[in-house]
Amino acid sequence: MLSTPSMTGLQGSILMFIHSEPFAQSLKKVFVASGYRVACVATETAALAALKESLPSLIIVERQDGIAPLLRQLRSAANVPIVALVNESDSCQGDEWLQDYDQDIDLVLCNQTPRQVVARVRAILRRCISTIQPPKHFRAGTIGMDIDRHEVTVDGRVVELTPKEFQILHQFIEAPGRVFSRQEMLNRVWGEGYALEEHALDVHIHSLRQKVEIDPNEPRFIMTVRGIGYKLRV
């Protein structure tokens, strides 16, 4: 099972598996305006692939016949809340929808507007944040990180990092494979109100590579994504 999702940065991340493109986009617009990162997928294959790329804070699906196998796969891959949306009023009558709770769905929302959905999701994630303990230990290949001890090891050997280098590596190792733009990484490490040229991040990345890469000139872990920023490859 994947690790507990990170709630750092913005309000959290949402994976939406919704067939209706207009509804998906209207919902995404409200989520983004509320400070969430959103990934929209329209197929089961894309939904499972998205989970391998990055673990969301919450998953939203359209309730439909035959979705139970996918729900089981989503639940086994990600221990996060799953919310099902139902837009047909006749499907919300009586106790018919109660069986969905036995299909790995945590909450069923019937005929909700995008703003209502966002409000309910915000409440769910607020409760999750109060109970989730962030992970203290990370590993990516030969790189290990212990948050409590503020210690980084490479092949079992302790390496000394500056506070900023440690924070940068923490962002990477917390979300391996995720691409960070230079500006996003600057905002996460230095804060959004801190005026700093993007070149300053490149300097810190260069120094970090010198300490954690076997060959800094041919990095295996901290990779440059041309025209965008950086990612941690594992």
mmCIF file of the C-alpha atoms, coordinates in Angstrom:
data_MODEL
# 
_entry.id   MODEL 
# 
loop_
_atom_site.group_PDB 
_atom_site.id 
_atom_site.type_symbol 
_atom_site.label_atom_id 
_atom_site.label_alt_id 
_atom_site.label_comp_id 
_atom_site.label_asym_id 
_atom_site.label_entity_id 
_atom_site.label_seq_id 
_atom_site.pdbx_PDB_ins_code 
_atom_site.Cartn_x 
_atom_site.Cartn_y 
_atom_site.Cartn_z 
_atom_site.occupancy 
_atom_site.B_iso_or_equiv 
_atom_site.pdbx_formal_charge 
_atom_site.auth_seq_id 
_atom_site.auth_comp_id 
_atom_site.auth_asym_id 
_atom_site.auth_atom_id 
_atom_site.pdbx_PDB_model_num 
ATOM 1   C CA . MET A 1 1   ? 0.000   0.000  0.000   1.00 0.00 ? 1   MET A CA 1 
ATOM 2   C CA . LEU A 1 2   ? 1.147   3.494  -0.735  1.00 0.00 ? 2   LEU A CA 1 
ATOM 3   C CA . SER A 1 3   ? 2.102   5.797  2.098   1.00 0.00 ? 3   SER A CA 1 
ATOM 4   C CA . THR A 1 4   ? -0.157  8.352  3.714   1.00 0.00 ? 4   THR A CA 1 
ATOM 5   C CA . PRO A 1 5   ? -0.809  11.294 1.356   1.00 0.00 ? 5   PRO A CA 1 
ATOM 6   C CA . SER A 1 6   ? 0.857   14.596 2.032   1.00 0.00 ? 6   SER A CA 1 
ATOM 7   C CA . MET A 1 7   ? -1.366  17.477 3.024   1.00 0.00 ? 7   MET A CA 1 
ATOM 8   C CA . THR A 1 8   ? 1.363   20.078 2.630   1.00 0.00 ? 8   THR A CA 1 
ATOM 9   C CA . GLY A 1 9   ? 0.988   22.863 0.099   1.00 0.00 ? 9   GLY A CA 1 
ATOM 10  C CA . LEU A 1 10  ? -2.386  24.297 -0.869  1.00 0.00 ? 10  LEU A CA 1 
ATOM 11  C CA . GLN A 1 11  ? -5.384  22.454 0.650   1.00 0.00 ? 11  GLN A CA 1 
ATOM 12  C CA . GLY A 1 12  ? -4.581  18.982 -0.635  1.00 0.00 ? 12  GLY A CA 1 
ATOM 13  C CA . SER A 1 13  ? -4.880  17.065 -3.894  1.00 0.00 ? 13  SER A CA 1 
ATOM 14  C CA . ILE A 1 14  ? -7.964  15.528 -5.489  1.00 0.00 ? 14  ILE A CA 1 
ATOM 15  C CA . LEU A 1 15  ? -8.182  12.718 -8.052  1.00 0.00 ? 15  LEU A CA 1 
ATOM 16  C CA . MET A 1 16  ? -11.483 12.847 -9.967  1.00 0.00 ? 16  MET A CA 1 
ATOM 17  C CA . PHE A 1 17  ? -12.772 9.922  -12.045 1.00 0.00 ? 17  PHE A CA 1 
ATOM 18  C CA . ILE A 1 18  ? -15.745 11.510 -13.800 1.00 0.00 ? 18  ILE A CA 1 
ATOM 19  C CA . HIS A 1 19  ? -17.048 10.689 -17.278 1.00 0.00 ? 19  HIS A CA 1 
ATOM 20  C CA . SER A 1 20  ? -18.943 13.939 -17.834 1.00 0.00 ? 20  SER A CA 1 
ATOM 21  C CA . GLU A 1 21  ? -16.317 16.374 -19.105 1.00 0.00 ? 21  GLU A CA 1 
ATOM 22  C CA . PRO A 1 22  ? -18.413 19.549 -18.525 1.00 0.00 ? 22  PRO A CA 1 
ATOM 23  C CA . PHE A 1 23  ? -19.228 18.532 -14.949 1.00 0.00 ? 23  PHE A CA 1 
ATOM 24  C CA . ALA A 1 24  ? -15.640 17.464 -14.273 1.00 0.00 ? 24  ALA A CA 1 
ATOM 25  C CA . GLN A 1 25  ? -14.311 20.806 -15.484 1.00 0.00 ? 25  GLN A CA 1 
ATOM 26  C CA . SER A 1 26  ? -16.862 22.849 -13.525 1.00 0.00 ? 26  SER A CA 1 
ATOM 27  C CA . LEU A 1 27  ? -16.014 20.870 -10.397 1.00 0.00 ? 27  LEU A CA 1 
ATOM 28  C CA . LYS A 1 28  ? -12.285 21.213 -11.015 1.00 0.00 ? 28  LYS A CA 1 
ATOM 29  C CA . LYS A 1 29  ? -12.633 24.969 -11.447 1.00 0.00 ? 29  LYS A CA 1 
ATOM 30  C CA . VAL A 1 30  ? -14.207 25.370 -8.000  1.00 0.00 ? 30  VAL A CA 1 
ATOM 31  C CA . PHE A 1 31  ? -11.671 23.042 -6.349  1.00 0.00 ? 31  PHE A CA 1 
ATOM 32  C CA . VAL A 1 32  ? -8.723  24.901 -7.883  1.00 0.00 ? 32  VAL A CA 1 
ATOM 33  C CA . ALA A 1 33  ? -10.202 28.258 -6.862  1.00 0.00 ? 33  ALA A CA 1 
ATOM 34  C CA . SER A 1 34  ? -10.434 26.870 -3.318  1.00 0.00 ? 34  SER A CA 1 
ATOM 35  C CA . GLY A 1 35  ? -6.732  25.993 -3.285  1.00 0.00 ? 35  GLY A CA 1 
ATOM 36  C CA . TYR A 1 36  ? -6.719  22.307 -4.238  1.00 0.00 ? 36  TYR A CA 1 
ATOM 37  C CA . ARG A 1 37  ? -4.614  20.482 -6.796  1.00 0.00 ? 37  ARG A CA 1 
ATOM 38  C CA . VAL A 1 38  ? -6.862  18.450 -9.107  1.00 0.00 ? 38  VAL A CA 1 
ATOM 39  C CA . ALA A 1 39  ? -6.210  15.631 -11.564 1.00 0.00 ? 39  ALA A CA 1 
ATOM 40  C CA . CYS A 1 40  ? -9.131  14.614 -13.810 1.00 0.00 ? 40  CYS A CA 1 
ATOM 41  C CA . VAL A 1 41  ? -9.289  11.189 -15.475 1.00 0.00 ? 41  VAL A CA 1 
ATOM 42  C CA . ALA A 1 42  ? -12.018 9.609  -17.585 1.00 0.00 ? 42  ALA A CA 1 
ATOM 43  C CA . THR A 1 43  ? -10.966 5.936  -17.699 1.00 0.00 ? 43  THR A CA 1 
ATOM 44  C CA . GLU A 1 44  ? -10.198 3.260  -15.128 1.00 0.00 ? 44  GLU A CA 1 
ATOM 45  C CA . THR A 1 45  ? -6.734  2.756  -16.601 1.00 0.00 ? 45  THR A CA 1 
ATOM 46  C CA . ALA A 1 46  ? -5.967  6.461  -16.267 1.00 0.00 ? 46  ALA A CA 1 
ATOM 47  C CA . ALA A 1 47  ? -7.244  6.491  -12.674 1.00 0.00 ? 47  ALA A CA 1 
ATOM 48  C CA . LEU A 1 48  ? -4.933  3.664  -11.616 1.00 0.00 ? 48  LEU A CA 1 
ATOM 49  C CA . ALA A 1 49  ? -2.010  5.193  -13.519 1.00 0.00 ? 49  ALA A CA 1 
ATOM 50  C CA . ALA A 1 50  ? -2.570  8.526  -11.764 1.00 0.00 ? 50  ALA A CA 1 
ATOM 51  C CA . LEU A 1 51  ? -2.305  6.801  -8.380  1.00 0.00 ? 51  LEU A CA 1 
ATOM 52  C CA . LYS A 1 52  ? 1.103   5.451  -9.325  1.00 0.00 ? 52  LYS A CA 1 
ATOM 53  C CA . GLU A 1 53  ? 2.280   8.970  -10.154 1.00 0.00 ? 53  GLU A CA 1 
ATOM 54  C CA . SER A 1 54  ? 1.076   10.710 -7.010  1.00 0.00 ? 54  SER A CA 1 
ATOM 55  C CA . LEU A 1 55  ? -1.062  9.784  -4.018  1.00 0.00 ? 55  LEU A CA 1 
ATOM 56  C CA . PRO A 1 56  ? -4.044  12.164 -3.656  1.00 0.00 ? 56  PRO A CA 1 
ATOM 57  C CA . SER A 1 57  ? -5.626  13.378 -0.448  1.00 0.00 ? 57  SER A CA 1 
ATOM 58  C CA . LEU A 1 58  ? -9.063  12.217 -1.619  1.00 0.00 ? 58  LEU A CA 1 
ATOM 59  C CA . ILE A 1 59  ? -10.658 10.446 -4.598  1.00 0.00 ? 59  ILE A CA 1 
ATOM 60  C CA . ILE A 1 60  ? -13.957 11.437 -6.232  1.00 0.00 ? 60  ILE A CA 1 
ATOM 61  C CA . VAL A 1 61  ? -15.782 9.015  -8.533  1.00 0.00 ? 61  VAL A CA 1 
ATOM 62  C CA . GLU A 1 62  ? -19.091 9.018  -10.369 1.00 0.00 ? 62  GLU A CA 1 
ATOM 63  C CA . ARG A 1 63  ? -21.244 6.244  -8.965  1.00 0.00 ? 63  ARG A CA 1 
ATOM 64  C CA . GLN A 1 64  ? -22.123 3.815  -11.735 1.00 0.00 ? 64  GLN A CA 1 
ATOM 65  C CA . ASP A 1 65  ? -22.892 0.158  -12.319 1.00 0.00 ? 65  ASP A CA 1 
ATOM 66  C CA . GLY A 1 66  ? -19.875 -2.113 -12.432 1.00 0.00 ? 66  GLY A CA 1 
ATOM 67  C CA . ILE A 1 67  ? -17.559 0.252  -10.573 1.00 0.00 ? 67  ILE A CA 1 
ATOM 68  C CA . ALA A 1 68  ? -17.041 -2.065 -7.576  1.00 0.00 ? 68  ALA A CA 1 
ATOM 69  C CA . PRO A 1 69  ? -13.872 -3.763 -8.966  1.00 0.00 ? 69  PRO A CA 1 
ATOM 70  C CA . LEU A 1 70  ? -12.252 -0.384 -9.588  1.00 0.00 ? 70  LEU A CA 1 
ATOM 71  C CA . LEU A 1 71  ? -13.182 0.802  -6.102  1.00 0.00 ? 71  LEU A CA 1 
ATOM 72  C CA . ARG A 1 72  ? -11.462 -2.232 -4.602  1.00 0.00 ? 72  ARG A CA 1 
ATOM 73  C CA . GLN A 1 73  ? -8.325  -1.470 -6.611  1.00 0.00 ? 73  GLN A CA 1 
ATOM 74  C CA . LEU A 1 74  ? -8.399  2.180  -5.591  1.00 0.00 ? 74  LEU A CA 1 
ATOM 75  C CA . ARG A 1 75  ? -8.847  1.261  -1.943  1.00 0.00 ? 75  ARG A CA 1 
ATOM 76  C CA . SER A 1 76  ? -6.007  -1.261 -1.993  1.00 0.00 ? 76  SER A CA 1 
ATOM 77  C CA . ALA A 1 77  ? -3.672  1.264  -3.628  1.00 0.00 ? 77  ALA A CA 1 
ATOM 78  C CA . ALA A 1 78  ? -4.612  4.342  -1.615  1.00 0.00 ? 78  ALA A CA 1 
ATOM 79  C CA . ASN A 1 79  ? -5.817  4.548  1.968   1.00 0.00 ? 79  ASN A CA 1 
ATOM 80  C CA . VAL A 1 80  ? -7.637  7.839  1.389   1.00 0.00 ? 80  VAL A CA 1 
ATOM 81  C CA . PRO A 1 81  ? -11.322 8.864  1.499   1.00 0.00 ? 81  PRO A CA 1 
ATOM 82  C CA . ILE A 1 82  ? -13.379 7.952  -1.578  1.00 0.00 ? 82  ILE A CA 1 
ATOM 83  C CA . VAL A 1 83  ? -16.439 10.076 -2.352  1.00 0.00 ? 83  VAL A CA 1 
ATOM 84  C CA . ALA A 1 84  ? -19.061 8.999  -4.891  1.00 0.00 ? 84  ALA A CA 1 
ATOM 85  C CA . LEU A 1 85  ? -21.209 11.530 -6.729  1.00 0.00 ? 85  LEU A CA 1 
ATOM 86  C CA . VAL A 1 86  ? -24.722 10.690 -7.908  1.00 0.00 ? 86  VAL A CA 1 
ATOM 87  C CA . ASN A 1 87  ? -26.494 13.119 -10.206 1.00 0.00 ? 87  ASN A CA 1 
ATOM 88  C CA . GLU A 1 88  ? -29.656 11.149 -11.025 1.00 0.00 ? 88  GLU A CA 1 
ATOM 89  C CA . SER A 1 89  ? -32.330 11.981 -8.457  1.00 0.00 ? 89  SER A CA 1 
ATOM 90  C CA . ASP A 1 90  ? -34.039 8.589  -8.723  1.00 0.00 ? 90  ASP A CA 1 
ATOM 91  C CA . SER A 1 91  ? -30.783 6.890  -7.664  1.00 0.00 ? 91  SER A CA 1 
ATOM 92  C CA . CYS A 1 92  ? -30.815 8.808  -4.401  1.00 0.00 ? 92  CYS A CA 1 
ATOM 93  C CA . GLN A 1 93  ? -34.208 7.639  -3.214  1.00 0.00 ? 93  GLN A CA 1 
ATOM 94  C CA . GLY A 1 94  ? -34.706 5.242  -0.319  1.00 0.00 ? 94  GLY A CA 1 
ATOM 95  C CA . ASP A 1 95  ? -31.908 3.069  1.002   1.00 0.00 ? 95  ASP A CA 1 
ATOM 96  C CA . GLU A 1 96  ? -30.570 1.878  -2.349  1.00 0.00 ? 96  GLU A CA 1 
ATOM 97  C CA . TRP A 1 97  ? -27.392 3.947  -2.091  1.00 0.00 ? 97  TRP A CA 1 
ATOM 98  C CA . LEU A 1 98  ? -26.503 2.535  1.347   1.00 0.00 ? 98  LEU A CA 1 
ATOM 99  C CA . GLN A 1 99  ? -24.951 -0.526 -0.303  1.00 0.00 ? 99  GLN A CA 1 
ATOM 100 C CA . ASP A 1 100 ? -22.248 1.753  -1.691  1.00 0.00 ? 100 ASP A CA 1 
ATOM 101 C CA . TYR A 1 101 ? -20.701 1.969  1.757   1.00 0.00 ? 101 TYR A CA 1 
ATOM 102 C CA . ASP A 1 102 ? -19.937 -1.747 1.420   1.00 0.00 ? 102 ASP A CA 1 
ATOM 103 C CA . GLN A 1 103 ? -18.124 -1.031 -1.856  1.00 0.00 ? 103 GLN A CA 1 
ATOM 104 C CA . ASP A 1 104 ? -15.267 0.956  -0.342  1.00 0.00 ? 104 ASP A CA 1 
ATOM 105 C CA . ILE A 1 105 ? -17.045 4.302  -0.668  1.00 0.00 ? 105 ILE A CA 1 
ATOM 106 C CA . ASP A 1 106 ? -16.806 6.576  2.357   1.00 0.00 ? 106 ASP A CA 1 
ATOM 107 C CA . LEU A 1 107 ? -19.469 9.100  1.363   1.00 0.00 ? 107 LEU A CA 1 
ATOM 108 C CA . VAL A 1 108 ? -22.191 9.345  -1.282  1.00 0.00 ? 108 VAL A CA 1 
ATOM 109 C CA . LEU A 1 109 ? -23.265 12.835 -2.372  1.00 0.00 ? 109 LEU A CA 1 
ATOM 110 C CA . CYS A 1 110 ? -26.513 13.122 -4.314  1.00 0.00 ? 110 CYS A CA 1 
ATOM 111 C CA . ASN A 1 111 ? -27.315 16.044 -6.605  1.00 0.00 ? 111 ASN A CA 1 
ATOM 112 C CA . GLN A 1 112 ? -24.750 18.388 -5.078  1.00 0.00 ? 112 GLN A CA 1 
ATOM 113 C CA . THR A 1 113 ? -23.531 21.566 -6.737  1.00 0.00 ? 113 THR A CA 1 
ATOM 114 C CA . PRO A 1 114 ? -19.764 21.931 -7.237  1.00 0.00 ? 114 PRO A CA 1 
ATOM 115 C CA . ARG A 1 115 ? -19.556 24.345 -4.300  1.00 0.00 ? 115 ARG A CA 1 
ATOM 116 C CA . GLN A 1 116 ? -21.453 21.922 -2.069  1.00 0.00 ? 116 GLN A CA 1 
ATOM 117 C CA . VAL A 1 117 ? -19.111 19.094 -3.074  1.00 0.00 ? 117 VAL A CA 1 
ATOM 118 C CA . VAL A 1 118 ? -16.060 21.218 -2.253  1.00 0.00 ? 118 VAL A CA 1 
ATOM 119 C CA . ALA A 1 119 ? -17.523 22.136 1.140   1.00 0.00 ? 119 ALA A CA 1 
ATOM 120 C CA . ARG A 1 120 ? -18.123 18.475 2.022   1.00 0.00 ? 120 ARG A CA 1 
ATOM 121 C CA . VAL A 1 121 ? -14.651 17.464 0.827   1.00 0.00 ? 121 VAL A CA 1 
ATOM 122 C CA . ARG A 1 122 ? -13.065 20.254 2.856   1.00 0.00 ? 122 ARG A CA 1 
ATOM 123 C CA . ALA A 1 123 ? -14.818 18.951 5.979   1.00 0.00 ? 123 ALA A CA 1 
ATOM 124 C CA . ILE A 1 124 ? -13.641 15.379 5.320   1.00 0.00 ? 124 ILE A CA 1 
ATOM 125 C CA . LEU A 1 125 ? -10.033 16.418 4.789   1.00 0.00 ? 125 LEU A CA 1 
ATOM 126 C CA . ARG A 1 126 ? -10.084 18.661 7.846   1.00 0.00 ? 126 ARG A CA 1 
ATOM 127 C CA . ARG A 1 127 ? -10.992 15.628 9.957   1.00 0.00 ? 127 ARG A CA 1 
ATOM 128 C CA . CYS A 1 128 ? -8.304  13.551 8.227   1.00 0.00 ? 128 CYS A CA 1 
ATOM 129 C CA . ILE A 1 129 ? -5.627  16.135 8.956   1.00 0.00 ? 129 ILE A CA 1 
ATOM 130 C CA . SER A 1 130 ? -6.456  16.021 12.657  1.00 0.00 ? 130 SER A CA 1 
ATOM 131 C CA . THR A 1 131 ? -5.857  12.249 12.800  1.00 0.00 ? 131 THR A CA 1 
ATOM 132 C CA . ILE A 1 132 ? -3.066  11.680 10.268  1.00 0.00 ? 132 ILE A CA 1 
ATOM 133 C CA . GLN A 1 133 ? 0.458   11.605 11.593  1.00 0.00 ? 133 GLN A CA 1 
ATOM 134 C CA . PRO A 1 134 ? 2.873   12.658 8.852   1.00 0.00 ? 134 PRO A CA 1 
ATOM 135 C CA . PRO A 1 135 ? 5.548   10.079 8.035   1.00 0.00 ? 135 PRO A CA 1 
ATOM 136 C CA . LYS A 1 136 ? 8.903   10.575 9.742   1.00 0.00 ? 136 LYS A CA 1 
ATOM 137 C CA . HIS A 1 137 ? 11.067  8.294  7.632   1.00 0.00 ? 137 HIS A CA 1 
ATOM 138 C CA . PHE A 1 138 ? 11.521  8.274  3.866   1.00 0.00 ? 138 PHE A CA 1 
ATOM 139 C CA . ARG A 1 139 ? 13.581  6.253  1.439   1.00 0.00 ? 139 ARG A CA 1 
ATOM 140 C CA . ALA A 1 140 ? 14.214  6.710  -2.273  1.00 0.00 ? 140 ALA A CA 1 
ATOM 141 C CA . GLY A 1 141 ? 16.737  4.293  -3.705  1.00 0.00 ? 141 GLY A CA 1 
ATOM 142 C CA . THR A 1 142 ? 19.943  4.671  -1.696  1.00 0.00 ? 142 THR A CA 1 
ATOM 143 C CA . ILE A 1 143 ? 18.781  7.941  -0.105  1.00 0.00 ? 143 ILE A CA 1 
ATOM 144 C CA . GLY A 1 144 ? 17.231  7.833  3.360   1.00 0.00 ? 144 GLY A CA 1 
ATOM 145 C CA . MET A 1 145 ? 15.735  10.677 5.393   1.00 0.00 ? 145 MET A CA 1 
ATOM 146 C CA . ASP A 1 146 ? 14.865  10.824 9.092   1.00 0.00 ? 146 ASP A CA 1 
ATOM 147 C CA . ILE A 1 147 ? 12.774  13.910 9.844   1.00 0.00 ? 147 ILE A CA 1 
ATOM 148 C CA . ASP A 1 148 ? 12.999  13.755 13.643  1.00 0.00 ? 148 ASP A CA 1 
ATOM 149 C CA . ARG A 1 149 ? 16.780  13.398 13.613  1.00 0.00 ? 149 ARG A CA 1 
ATOM 150 C CA . HIS A 1 150 ? 17.118  15.840 10.701  1.00 0.00 ? 150 HIS A CA 1 
ATOM 151 C CA . GLU A 1 151 ? 19.425  13.310 9.105   1.00 0.00 ? 151 GLU A CA 1 
ATOM 152 C CA . VAL A 1 152 ? 20.035  12.193 5.526   1.00 0.00 ? 152 VAL A CA 1 
ATOM 153 C CA . THR A 1 153 ? 21.966  9.086  4.552   1.00 0.00 ? 153 THR A CA 1 
ATOM 154 C CA . VAL A 1 154 ? 23.281  7.855  1.215   1.00 0.00 ? 154 VAL A CA 1 
ATOM 155 C CA . ASP A 1 155 ? 24.149  4.156  1.127   1.00 0.00 ? 155 ASP A CA 1 
ATOM 156 C CA . GLY A 1 156 ? 23.972  4.249  4.924   1.00 0.00 ? 156 GLY A CA 1 
ATOM 157 C CA . ARG A 1 157 ? 26.477  7.088  5.172   1.00 0.00 ? 157 ARG A CA 1 
ATOM 158 C CA . VAL A 1 158 ? 25.320  10.298 6.859   1.00 0.00 ? 158 VAL A CA 1 
ATOM 159 C CA . VAL A 1 159 ? 25.662  13.382 4.664   1.00 0.00 ? 159 VAL A CA 1 
ATOM 160 C CA . GLU A 1 160 ? 25.534  16.945 5.943   1.00 0.00 ? 160 GLU A CA 1 
ATOM 161 C CA . LEU A 1 161 ? 22.922  19.153 4.299   1.00 0.00 ? 161 LEU A CA 1 
ATOM 162 C CA . THR A 1 162 ? 22.148  22.804 4.842   1.00 0.00 ? 162 THR A CA 1 
ATOM 163 C CA . PRO A 1 163 ? 18.637  23.565 6.171   1.00 0.00 ? 163 PRO A CA 1 
ATOM 164 C CA . LYS A 1 164 ? 17.445  24.615 2.707   1.00 0.00 ? 164 LYS A CA 1 
ATOM 165 C CA . GLU A 1 165 ? 18.963  21.557 1.042   1.00 0.00 ? 165 GLU A CA 1 
ATOM 166 C CA . PHE A 1 166 ? 17.205  19.383 3.616   1.00 0.00 ? 166 PHE A CA 1 
ATOM 167 C CA . GLN A 1 167 ? 13.868  21.092 2.926   1.00 0.00 ? 167 GLN A CA 1 
ATOM 168 C CA . ILE A 1 168 ? 14.286  20.740 -0.834  1.00 0.00 ? 168 ILE A CA 1 
ATOM 169 C CA . LEU A 1 169 ? 15.106  17.048 -0.538  1.00 0.00 ? 169 LEU A CA 1 
ATOM 170 C CA . HIS A 1 170 ? 12.156  16.606 1.824   1.00 0.00 ? 170 HIS A CA 1 
ATOM 171 C CA . GLN A 1 171 ? 9.804   17.971 -0.840  1.00 0.00 ? 171 GLN A CA 1 
ATOM 172 C CA . PHE A 1 172 ? 11.264  15.604 -3.427  1.00 0.00 ? 172 PHE A CA 1 
ATOM 173 C CA . ILE A 1 173 ? 11.353  12.462 -1.307  1.00 0.00 ? 173 ILE A CA 1 
ATOM 174 C CA . GLU A 1 174 ? 7.830   13.056 0.002   1.00 0.00 ? 174 GLU A CA 1 
ATOM 175 C CA . ALA A 1 175 ? 6.485   12.932 -3.565  1.00 0.00 ? 175 ALA A CA 1 
ATOM 176 C CA . PRO A 1 176 ? 8.868   10.828 -5.698  1.00 0.00 ? 176 PRO A CA 1 
ATOM 177 C CA . GLY A 1 177 ? 8.245   11.162 -9.410  1.00 0.00 ? 177 GLY A CA 1 
ATOM 178 C CA . ARG A 1 178 ? 6.310   14.406 -9.049  1.00 0.00 ? 178 ARG A CA 1 
ATOM 179 C CA . VAL A 1 179 ? 7.589   17.298 -11.142 1.00 0.00 ? 179 VAL A CA 1 
ATOM 180 C CA . PHE A 1 180 ? 8.080   20.553 -9.246  1.00 0.00 ? 180 PHE A CA 1 
ATOM 181 C CA . SER A 1 181 ? 8.367   23.800 -11.150 1.00 0.00 ? 181 SER A CA 1 
ATOM 182 C CA . ARG A 1 182 ? 11.134  26.080 -9.945  1.00 0.00 ? 182 ARG A CA 1 
ATOM 183 C CA . GLN A 1 183 ? 8.626   28.619 -8.684  1.00 0.00 ? 183 GLN A CA 1 
ATOM 184 C CA . GLU A 1 184 ? 6.611   26.003 -6.802  1.00 0.00 ? 184 GLU A CA 1 
ATOM 185 C CA . MET A 1 185 ? 9.705   24.687 -5.061  1.00 0.00 ? 185 MET A CA 1 
ATOM 186 C CA . LEU A 1 186 ? 10.776  28.217 -4.130  1.00 0.00 ? 186 LEU A CA 1 
ATOM 187 C CA . ASN A 1 187 ? 7.322   28.877 -2.669  1.00 0.00 ? 187 ASN A CA 1 
ATOM 188 C CA . ARG A 1 188 ? 7.344   25.639 -0.686  1.00 0.00 ? 188 ARG A CA 1 
ATOM 189 C CA . VAL A 1 189 ? 10.832  26.060 0.769   1.00 0.00 ? 189 VAL A CA 1 
ATOM 190 C CA . TRP A 1 190 ? 11.251  29.835 1.103   1.00 0.00 ? 190 TRP A CA 1 
ATOM 191 C CA . GLY A 1 191 ? 7.581   30.872 1.288   1.00 0.00 ? 191 GLY A CA 1 
ATOM 192 C CA . GLU A 1 192 ? 5.391   32.652 -1.234  1.00 0.00 ? 192 GLU A CA 1 
ATOM 193 C CA . GLY A 1 193 ? 6.190   36.102 0.101   1.00 0.00 ? 193 GLY A CA 1 
ATOM 194 C CA . TYR A 1 194 ? 9.943   35.648 -0.310  1.00 0.00 ? 194 TYR A CA 1 
ATOM 195 C CA . ALA A 1 195 ? 11.395  37.329 -3.402  1.00 0.00 ? 195 ALA A CA 1 
ATOM 196 C CA . LEU A 1 196 ? 14.064  35.073 -4.874  1.00 0.00 ? 196 LEU A CA 1 
ATOM 197 C CA . GLU A 1 197 ? 15.306  34.432 -8.390  1.00 0.00 ? 197 GLU A CA 1 
ATOM 198 C CA . GLU A 1 198 ? 14.719  30.942 -9.783  1.00 0.00 ? 198 GLU A CA 1 
ATOM 199 C CA . HIS A 1 199 ? 18.464  30.677 -10.402 1.00 0.00 ? 199 HIS A CA 1 
ATOM 200 C CA . ALA A 1 200 ? 18.942  30.515 -6.624  1.00 0.00 ? 200 ALA A CA 1 
ATOM 201 C CA . LEU A 1 201 ? 17.122  27.171 -6.608  1.00 0.00 ? 201 LEU A CA 1 
ATOM 202 C CA . ASP A 1 202 ? 19.406  25.857 -9.346  1.00 0.00 ? 202 ASP A CA 1 
ATOM 203 C CA . VAL A 1 203 ? 22.407  26.686 -7.155  1.00 0.00 ? 203 VAL A CA 1 
ATOM 204 C CA . HIS A 1 204 ? 20.936  24.733 -4.228  1.00 0.00 ? 204 HIS A CA 1 
ATOM 205 C CA . ILE A 1 205 ? 20.052  21.799 -6.497  1.00 0.00 ? 205 ILE A CA 1 
ATOM 206 C CA . HIS A 1 206 ? 23.629  21.734 -7.784  1.00 0.00 ? 206 HIS A CA 1 
ATOM 207 C CA . SER A 1 207 ? 24.945  21.633 -4.224  1.00 0.00 ? 207 SER A CA 1 
ATOM 208 C CA . LEU A 1 208 ? 22.435  18.949 -3.216  1.00 0.00 ? 208 LEU A CA 1 
ATOM 209 C CA . ARG A 1 209 ? 23.478  16.757 -6.128  1.00 0.00 ? 209 ARG A CA 1 
ATOM 210 C CA . GLN A 1 210 ? 27.098  17.035 -5.050  1.00 0.00 ? 210 GLN A CA 1 
ATOM 211 C CA . LYS A 1 211 ? 26.120  15.438 -1.747  1.00 0.00 ? 211 LYS A CA 1 
ATOM 212 C CA . VAL A 1 212 ? 23.595  12.737 -2.665  1.00 0.00 ? 212 VAL A CA 1 
ATOM 213 C CA . GLU A 1 213 ? 24.491  11.673 -6.210  1.00 0.00 ? 213 GLU A CA 1 
ATOM 214 C CA . ILE A 1 214 ? 27.237  9.169  -7.015  1.00 0.00 ? 214 ILE A CA 1 
ATOM 215 C CA . ASP A 1 215 ? 28.090  11.217 -10.106 1.00 0.00 ? 215 ASP A CA 1 
ATOM 216 C CA . PRO A 1 216 ? 26.644  14.745 -9.848  1.00 0.00 ? 216 PRO A CA 1 
ATOM 217 C CA . ASN A 1 217 ? 27.304  15.301 -13.558 1.00 0.00 ? 217 ASN A CA 1 
ATOM 218 C CA . GLU A 1 218 ? 25.120  12.280 -14.406 1.00 0.00 ? 218 GLU A CA 1 
ATOM 219 C CA . PRO A 1 219 ? 22.435  12.414 -11.706 1.00 0.00 ? 219 PRO A CA 1 
ATOM 220 C CA . ARG A 1 220 ? 20.363  9.306  -11.041 1.00 0.00 ? 220 ARG A CA 1 
ATOM 221 C CA . PHE A 1 221 ? 17.891  10.770 -8.567  1.00 0.00 ? 221 PHE A CA 1 
ATOM 222 C CA . ILE A 1 222 ? 17.403  14.547 -8.806  1.00 0.00 ? 222 ILE A CA 1 
ATOM 223 C CA . MET A 1 223 ? 16.480  14.992 -12.443 1.00 0.00 ? 223 MET A CA 1 
ATOM 224 C CA . THR A 1 224 ? 16.036  18.159 -14.462 1.00 0.00 ? 224 THR A CA 1 
ATOM 225 C CA . VAL A 1 225 ? 12.750  18.381 -16.364 1.00 0.00 ? 225 VAL A CA 1 
ATOM 226 C CA . ARG A 1 226 ? 13.663  20.722 -19.177 1.00 0.00 ? 226 ARG A CA 1 
ATOM 227 C CA . GLY A 1 227 ? 11.611  23.898 -19.293 1.00 0.00 ? 227 GLY A CA 1 
ATOM 228 C CA . ILE A 1 228 ? 9.742   23.057 -16.073 1.00 0.00 ? 228 ILE A CA 1 
ATOM 229 C CA . GLY A 1 229 ? 11.855  22.240 -13.039 1.00 0.00 ? 229 GLY A CA 1 
ATOM 230 C CA . TYR A 1 230 ? 12.956  19.115 -11.191 1.00 0.00 ? 230 TYR A CA 1 
ATOM 231 C CA . LYS A 1 231 ? 11.768  15.732 -9.946  1.00 0.00 ? 231 LYS A CA 1 
ATOM 232 C CA . LEU A 1 232 ? 13.093  12.855 -7.850  1.00 0.00 ? 232 LEU A CA 1 
ATOM 233 C CA . ARG A 1 233 ? 13.435  9.684  -9.907  1.00 0.00 ? 233 ARG A CA 1 
ATOM 234 C CA . VAL A 1 234 ? 13.323  6.349  -8.075  1.00 0.00 ? 234 VAL A CA 1 
# 
